[in-house]
Amino acid sequence: MLAKRIIPCLDVRNGMVVKGRKFEGIKEVCTPIELAGFYNDEGADELVFYDITASFEGRKLFTDALKDVASKIFIPLTVGGGINTLDDFDTVLKCGADKVSVNSGAVKNRELINEAAKRYGDQCVVLSMDVKRVGNGLHVFVKGGREDTGIDAVEWAHIGQENGAGEIVVNSIDTDGVKSGFDLYMLEKIGDAVSIPIIASGGAGKTDDFIELFKKLKCVDAGLAASVFHYKEVGIADLKNKLKNAGINVRI
């Protein structure tokens, strides 16, 4: 059985790591290079770096901060934000990324994931989905959660897999920063539609939230969080020990 992964996320705006609640009320935390080194030493399995305003502002991802982060860590690095073309994939990979996360760019160009998977391999391509409840449905949002595409999230996950995405990050806008637990309903619905690894994001507030996530949803391969790690409310090394004691396979 594959080990479950614990992944901290750096949401970067104007060169600083920031965090909000339900994608709003954004506040600065510290520099990405500080946190990257800390998480590398803490035993994180991977690190995610999102330039969270690149798509909304219609610009390329800032590469200077990315290069600094990549130079400080020895764990896999996934990078996203403003990824719209194969050239964008090429740029961030040359800056030190191991995997590239695409969200708005895949909605604008549905061939992007397929083209990237053919060129770089599906293990390199991550479909990131910002998902929110709208009526009785689950909709995909883009541009940092600002724009409702009207696309059904379950259907979009399946399309992403068929096009060659190697894994999917499911970001729950409804639970983001709320710290009341992962959105198990949303994750299960999407997990039933795909067979590729799923990374759960949004809602972690304590160690028990990760235990519940992995115990209840076998379809989830990793738990991603930001503020609980940034503010040291949950320590990664301690979390992994408690997960192991709960019978969950993790890398210690």
N, C-alpha and C positions, 0 to 999 in steps of 0.2 A: 504494500500500500504506500502510495506516495505521501511524503510528509506535507502537512499543511504549512502554508507560508504566512509569515507576518510581515506586512509591508507598510512602512511609514510613507506619507505623501507630503511633498513640498509644493504647496500652491504658491507660485511666485508672481508678484506684481511689482513692476518698477524696481527689480533687483532685490526685493525683500520677500521673505516668506510671510504669508498672511493667512488669516482664518476668519471665517464668519459663521453664520447660522442660516441654513436653508439658502445658501449662496448670496446672502445679504449681510449688511453690517460688518464689512470686512475691516479687520484690524491687523496691524503689523506685529509679527512675532520676533523675528531676528533675521540674520543673513542666512542664505541657503548653505553656504560653505560651513558655517558653524554646525548646523544641524546634520549635514551630510556626514561629517567626520564623527559626530556623536553616535549616529545610528549605525554607522559602519562598525564602531567599536562595541555597540550594545548588542550586536548579534542579529540585526535585521536580516531577513532573507533576501530582500530586494529593496530598491528605493524608486519611488516615482517622483518625477519632476514635471509639474504642469505650469506653463506660462499661461495663466488663467484669463488674460485679457487680449491675447494675440488675435484670436478669431474675431472677437467683438470689435477690436480696433482695426481690423483688416490689415495686419502687418505680419512680418516674419517673426519667428521666435527669437528672443534675445539669446545669443550664443555665448556671450562672455561669462555669464553666471553659470551656464551649463558646463562650459569647459572647466571652470573652477571646481564645480561639484564632482565631475567625472574624475578629476585628478586626485581627489581626496578619498575615494572609496574603492573597495575591491569586491563589491557585490554587484549583481546585475542592476542596471539602470534603465528604467523606462521613461521616455520623454514624450510630452505632448503639448499642444498649443500652437495653433496656426499652421498645422500640417495639411497642406492642400494639394501637393504635387509630389511626384517621385523625387524631384530635386530637393524638396524639403526633407524627405526621408534621408536622402544622401547627406545633406548638411548635418543633421543631428547625429547620424551614425558616425560621421567623421569627427564630430565633437566629443565622442565617447559614449554615446548611447548604445545599449545592447538591443533594446526593443523600442519601437515607435508606436505611440498611441494616437489614434485618429478618431475624431468625433465629427465636428462640423464639416470637415473636408470630405468625409465619406458620404454625408448627406447630400452635399453639393455635387459630388462626382461619384456615382455608385460603382464605377470601374476602378476607383483608386485602390481599394483593398486588394482586389484581384490582381491588378498590375504590380502592386508592391510585393504581394506574396510570391508571384512568379519571379520577380527580380531578386528579392532578398530572403525568401523562404517564409513559410507561414509562422515559424517560431519567432519571427521578428515583428510581426504585425499584430497589434492589439486594437480591438474595437472598444472604444470608451463610449458609454452611453449614460447621459444625464437623464434620469427618468423621474417623472412626476405623475401622480394620480390626476386625471382630468375626467370628471364624471365617474363613470364605471370603468374607464379604461386606464391604461398605462401608456403615457405618451413620451416620445423622445424629444428632448429640448436641446437647442444648440446655442452658440454664442454665450458660453458661460451661464447657461440656464435661463437666458433672457427671452428666448424665442421658442414657442411651441411649434414643432414641425407638423403635428397632427399624425405622425407615424406611430403605429402600434409598436411598442417596445419588444413584445414577444416575437412578432413577425420580423422586426429589424435584427434581432439577435440571430434568428435562423438565417436570414439573408447574409449577415456578416460571416457566419460559419461557412455557408455555401460558397461565398466569394473567396475564402481562404484565410480568414482571421485565425490566428493561433490561440487566442484567448480573448475573453471579454471582461471588461471592468464595468460593473453595474453601480453607478453612483445614484443613490436615492436622494433626490432633492428634498423630499418630505422629511427625511430623518437627518439630513446633513447638520452636524453641529448640535443636534438636540440631546444627544448622549442618553437616549432611552432604549438603545438596542438597535440592531440591524433590522432592515425591512425584510423579514423572513418571507412574507407573502409574495412580495415582488420578486425576490430572488428565486423562490420555488417555481413561480410561473415561468420565469425566463429559463431556469435550469431544466425544466421539463422539455424545453424546445430545442436544446442544444446538447452536444456531447463534449465540446471543448472546455478547457478549464474556465471557471468563473471566479473573479475576484470581487468580493463584496465590499462596498464602500458606503459609508454614511450611517451614523448612529451609534458608533461604539462609545461607551461611557465608562465601562469597567471591565475587569477580567471576565466576569460571568457572561458578558455579552458575547465574547469570543467563544467561550465554552459552549454556550447555547447554539451559536451559529454552526459550529462544526459538528456538534452532536445531532442537531435536528436536520441539517441539510448536507447530505453526502455529496450533492452536486457542487458545493462550494469548495474551491481549492485553496483560497487565500482570504485573509481578512486585511483590509486596508483601512488605515485611520490616520488622523492628523493631530488635532488638538490634544487628545488624551496622551499622545506621545510627546508632543511639543512641550506641554506644560507639566510633563512627568507625573501625570495622574495615574498612568499605567506604565510601568517599566517593561521593556521588551524582554530582557533576560528573565525577570520574575514571571512575566506572562507565560513565557515558554515553559518554565518549570511547572507552573500550575496546569497548563494544558497537558503536559506529559503525565502529571499525577492524575489527571482526569481521564487518562486512557487515549489521549489524542496524539497521533504521531507527528512530532515536530523535530526539527534539527536543533540540538542544543549546542 
